[in-house]
Amino acid sequence: MKLKINLLTITFLVTFNLFSQSTYVFLGSYNRDKEAESIQVYQLDTLKGKLIKITSVKNVINPSYLTLSPNGKYLYACTETKTPNAGSVSSFEFNPQNKTLTFLNKQTSGGENPVYVSVHKNGKWLVNANYTEGSVSVHPILENGQIDSMVQNFQYTDGSVNKERQARSHVHSAVFSPQFDYLFLPDLGADKIRSYAFDETLKEPLKETANPFTKTDLEAGPRHFTFHPNEKFGYCIEEMAGTISVYDYENGMLKKIQRINTHPDQIKEGFESSDIHISPDGKFLYATNRGKENNIAIFSIAENGLLKNIGYQSTLGKHPRIFSIDESGKFLIATNVISGNVIVFKRNTKTGMLKKTGKEIKMENVSCVQIKQI
């Protein structure tokens, strides 16, 4: 009898835990209309893949890239992007019980056109990449989730060989290492992946290292970067070349071991590769291509970190800028800026393939998606 009661108790607790957490989807956009819902929040039905709208925010200009605090309580956005002589990072408080997303504050991003923002695992530091001038900025985060004044800003001026697109630095993302003790900055304009040590205990946490950057191939245009869950490999998607470079990673150092196309070999030009993510089980890598292709390239990952292309999936729209994979690995959600639609795909966890599920969401100039279980 006691065994039966214990089993019932365990079943109840497991069920309660599953249903006490919900998966939320946060969408950002390029939108200068202050009356438009430029940030929208949905709940993801993790059985059917359906998106259910719960709240939105107006009066925010071009919240083009979003990220969440580790506990999911705060949302941070690159705002006033693609706005001359402007650029900011903004904070919002998310309350799933009340279904509200409330603006808290904003700070200057330290450069025109912020395009990427990351939060340290301790929730106390925010870093953002500014594309146009080529810079990275560091802000403390206060206990109430607000962004404090900038404490560091590093500007770069060097470019690379393509004088039309690489006349100067264009930092396109700011990505923490798996242990959050280094920061990596793919610089499209300079064909470099810049890096710093990150000491969370210091008032100015970014520290220069003996090896301040890793050079990429010329005219690669490094854009976004991600690490394998096993923390041994790094992957950089290169926008201009339509390629992915694979690196061995150890103690802040990158050593290239492979370079592979994100597109079929018959495509020779017009590359606009954009985003890159790995499934939670570490078995598959996904990369988006814009331009003529508008698809997701799918790769299997071998034990030695090397990639093998296994297929492509149309994003069912135009210009897929950012996509995201949920924490369970069951769903991939893609945003298409030009066609203004959001597509939910169900992942086959065995094959890595994708299949559209649920009903697409329409959102003008939608540019970013982040998924968080809270």
Residue pairs with C-beta under 8 A, 6 or more apart in sequence:
21 373
21 374
22 43
22 96
22 373
22 374
23 43
23 44
23 46
23 326
23 327
23 328
23 371
23 372
23 373
23 374
24 41
24 42
24 43
24 44
24 54
24 72
24 94
24 96
24 371
24 372
24 373
24 374
25 41
25 42
25 43
25 44
25 51
25 333
25 369
25 370
25 371
26 39
26 40
26 41
26 66
26 68
26 75
26 369
26 370
26 371
26 372
27 39
27 40
27 41
27 42
27 66
27 335
27 342
27 361
27 363
27 366
27 368
27 369
28 38
28 39
28 63
28 64
28 65
28 66
28 77
28 366
28 367
28 368
28 369
29 36
29 38
29 39
29 62
29 63
29 64
29 363
29 364
29 365
29 366
29 367
29 368
30 62
30 64
30 81
30 82
30 337
30 365
30 367
31 38
31 61
31 62
31 63
31 364
31 365
32 61
32 62
34 58
34 59
34 60
34 61
35 58
36 58
36 364
37 56
37 57
37 58
37 363
38 57
38 58
38 60
38 61
38 62
38 63
39 56
39 57
39 60
39 63
39 66
39 75
39 77
39 92
39 101
40 53
40 55
40 56
40 57
40 363
41 53
41 54
41 55
41 56
41 94
41 101
42 51
42 52
42 53
42 54
42 361
43 51
43 52
43 54
44 50
44 51
44 52
44 326
44 331
44 333
44 344
44 371
45 51
45 52
45 358
46 326
46 328
46 330
46 331
48 357
48 358
49 331
49 344
49 346
49 357
49 358
50 344
50 358
50 359
51 342
51 344
51 358
51 359
51 361
53 361
54 96
54 99
55 99
55 100
55 101
56 101
57 63
57 92
57 101
57 103
59 103
60 77
60 79
60 90
60 103
61 79
61 80
61 83
62 78
62 79
62 80
62 81
62 82
62 83
63 77
63 78
63 79
63 81
63 90
63 368
64 77
64 78
64 81
64 82
64 115
64 367
64 368
65 77
65 78
65 81
65 114
65 115
65 116
65 117
65 322
65 367
65 368
66 75
66 76
66 77
66 78
66 117
66 368
66 369
66 370
67 75
67 76
67 117
67 118
67 119
67 370
68 74
68 75
68 76
68 94
68 119
68 370
68 372
69 75
69 76
69 119
69 123
69 141
69 145
70 119
70 121
70 122
70 123
71 123
71 374
72 94
72 372
72 373
72 374
73 93
73 94
73 145
74 91
74 92
74 93
74 94
74 104
74 123
74 141
74 145
75 91
75 92
75 93
75 94
75 101
76 89
76 90
76 91
76 92
76 117
76 119
76 126
76 147
77 89
77 90
77 91
77 92
77 117
78 87
78 88
78 89
78 109
78 114
78 115
78 116
78 117
78 128
79 88
79 89
79 90
79 106
79 114
80 86
80 87
80 88
80 109
80 114
81 87
81 113
81 114
81 115
82 113
83 112
83 113
84 112
85 112
86 112
87 108
87 109
87 110
87 111
87 112
87 113
87 114
87 130
88 106
88 107
88 108
88 109
88 114
89 106
89 107
89 109
89 114
89 117
89 126
89 128
89 137
89 139
89 147
90 103
90 104
90 105
90 106
90 147
91 103
91 104
91 105
91 106
91 141
91 145
91 146
91 147
92 101
92 102
92 103
92 104
93 100
93 101
93 102
93 104
93 145
94 100
94 101
94 374
95 101
95 102
96 374
104 144
104 145
104 146
104 147
105 146
105 147
106 147
107 139
107 147
107 148
107 149
107 150
108 150
109 128
109 130
109 137
110 128
110 130
110 135
110 136
110 137
110 150
110 153
111 130
111 131
111 132
111 133
111 134
111 135
111 137
111 153
111 155
112 130
112 131
112 132
112 133
113 130
113 131
113 132
113 133
114 128
114 129
114 130
114 131
115 129
115 130
115 131
115 172
115 173
116 128
116 129
116 172
116 173
116 174
116 224
117 126
117 127
117 128
117 129
117 174
118 126
118 127
118 128
118 174
118 175
118 176
119 125
119 126
119 141
120 126
120 127
120 176
120 180
120 198
120 200
121 176
121 180
122 180
122 200
123 141
124 140
124 141
124 200
125 138
125 139
125 140
125 141
125 198
125 200
125 205
126 138
126 139
126 140
126 141
126 147
127 136
127 137
127 138
127 139
127 174
127 176
127 183
127 206
128 136
128 137
128 139
128 174
129 135
129 136
129 171
129 172
129 173
129 174
129 185
130 136
130 137
130 171
131 170
131 171
131 172
131 188
132 170
133 155
133 168
133 169
134 155
134 156
134 157
134 168
134 169
134 170
134 171
134 187
134 189
134 190
135 153
135 154
135 155
135 156
135 169
135 171
136 152
136 153
136 154
136 171
136 174
136 183
136 185
136 194
136 206
137 150
137 152
137 153
138 150
138 151
138 152
138 153
138 204
138 205
138 206
139 147
139 148
139 149
139 150
139 151
140 147
140 148
140 149
140 151
141 147
141 148
142 148
151 203
151 204
152 204
152 205
152 206
154 206
156 168
156 169
156 171
156 187
156 190
156 194
157 168
157 169
158 168
158 169
158 190
159 166
159 167
159 168
159 169
159 189
159 190
160 166
160 189
160 190
160 191
160 218
160 219
161 191
161 218
161 219
162 219
162 240
165 188
165 189
165 221
165 240
166 188
166 189
166 190
166 191
166 219
166 221
167 189
168 189
168 190
169 187
169 189
169 190
170 187
170 188
170 189
170 190
171 185
171 186
171 187
171 188
171 189
171 194
172 186
172 187
172 188
172 222
172 223
172 224
172 239
173 185
173 186
173 223
173 224
173 225
174 183
174 184
174 185
175 183
175 184
175 185
175 186
175 224
175 225
175 226
175 227
176 182
176 183
176 184
176 198
177 183
177 184
177 198
177 227
177 249
177 252
178 227
178 231
179 231
180 198
180 200
181 197
181 198
181 199
181 252
182 195
182 196
182 197
182 198
182 209
182 252
183 195
183 196
183 198
183 206
184 193
184 194
184 195
184 225
184 234
184 254
185 193
185 194
185 195
185 196
186 193
186 194
186 222
186 223
186 224
186 225
186 236
187 193
187 194
187 213
187 222
188 221
188 222
188 223
188 239
188 240
190 213
191 215
191 216
191 217
191 218
191 219
191 220
191 221
191 222
192 213
192 214
192 215
192 216
192 222
193 213
193 214
193 216
193 222
193 225
193 236
193 254
194 212
194 213
195 209
195 211
195 212
195 213
195 214
195 252
195 254
196 206
196 207
196 208
196 209
196 212
197 206
197 207
197 208
197 209
197 252
198 205
198 206
198 207
199 205
199 207
209 252
211 252
211 253
214 247
214 254
214 256
216 222
216 236
216 238
216 245
217 238
217 241
217 243
217 245
217 259
219 240
219 241
220 238
220 240
220 241
220 243
220 245
221 238
221 239
221 240
221 241
222 236
222 237
222 238
222 239
222 245
223 236
223 237
223 238
223 239
223 273
223 274
224 236
224 237
224 274
224 275
224 276
225 234
225 235
225 236
225 237
225 276
226 234
226 235
226 276
226 277
226 278
227 233
227 234
227 235
227 249
227 278
228 234
228 235
228 278
228 282
228 301
228 305
229 278
229 280
229 281
229 282
230 282
231 249
232 248
232 249
232 250
232 305
233 246
233 247
233 248
233 249
233 305
234 246
234 247
234 249
234 254
235 244
235 245
235 246
235 247
235 276
235 278
235 285
235 307
236 244
236 245
236 247
236 276
237 243
237 244
237 262
237 273
237 274
237 275
237 276
237 287
238 244
238 245
238 273
239 271
239 272
239 273
239 274
240 271
241 271
241 273
242 261
242 262
242 263
242 267
242 271
242 272
242 273
242 289
243 259
243 260
243 261
243 262
243 273
244 259
244 260
244 262
244 273
244 276
244 285
244 287
244 299
244 307
245 256
245 258
245 259
246 256
246 257
246 258
246 259
246 260
246 305
246 306
246 307
247 254
247 255
247 256
247 257
248 254
248 255
248 257
248 305
249 255
257 304
257 305
257 306
258 305
258 306
258 307
260 299
260 307
260 309
261 309
262 271
262 273
262 287
262 289
262 297
263 271
263 273
263 289
263 293
263 297
264 312
267 292
267 293
270 291
270 292
271 289
271 291
272 289
272 290
272 291
272 293
273 287
273 288
273 289
273 290
274 287
274 288
274 289
274 290
274 320
274 321
274 322
275 287
275 288
275 320
275 321
275 322
275 323
276 285
276 286
276 287
276 288
277 285
277 286
277 323
277 324
277 325
277 332
278 284
278 285
278 286
278 301
278 325
279 285
279 286
279 325
279 329
279 347
279 349
279 352
280 325
280 327
280 328
280 329
281 329
281 349
282 301
283 300
283 301
283 349
283 352
284 298
284 299
284 300
284 301
284 347
284 352
285 298
285 299
285 300
285 301
285 307
286 296
286 297
286 298
286 299
286 323
286 325
286 332
287 296
287 297
287 299
288 295
288 296
288 297
288 315
288 320
288 321
288 322
288 323
288 334
289 295
289 296
289 297
289 320
290 318
290 319
290 320
290 321
293 312
294 314
294 315
294 317
294 318
294 319
294 320
294 336
295 312
295 313
295 314
295 315
295 320
296 312
296 313
296 314
296 315
296 320
296 323
296 332
296 334
296 354
297 309
297 311
297 312
298 309
298 310
298 311
298 312
298 313
298 352
298 353
298 354
299 307
299 308
299 309
299 310
300 307
300 308
300 310
300 352
301 307
302 308
310 351
310 352
311 352
311 353
313 345
313 353
313 354
315 323
315 334
315 336
315 343
316 336
316 341
316 343
316 356
316 360
317 334
317 336
317 338
317 339
317 340
317 341
317 343
318 336
318 337
318 338
318 339
319 336
319 337
319 338
319 339
320 334
320 335
320 336
320 337
321 335
321 336
321 337
321 367
321 368
322 335
322 367
322 368
322 369
323 332
323 333
323 334
323 335
323 369
324 332
324 333
324 369
324 370
324 371
325 331
325 332
325 347
325 371
326 332
326 333
326 371
326 373
327 371
327 372
327 373
328 373
329 347
329 349
330 346
330 347
330 349
331 344
331 345
331 346
331 347
331 357
331 371
332 344
332 345
332 347
332 354
333 342
333 343
333 344
333 345
333 369
333 371
334 342
334 343
334 345
334 369
335 342
335 363
335 366
335 367
335 368
335 369
336 342
336 343
336 366
337 365
337 366
337 367
340 362
340 363
340 364
340 365
340 366
341 360
341 361
341 362
341 363
341 366
342 360
342 361
342 362
342 363
342 366
342 369
343 356
343 360
344 356
344 357
344 358
344 360
345 354
345 355
345 356
345 357
346 354
346 355
346 356
346 357
347 353
347 354
348 354
348 355
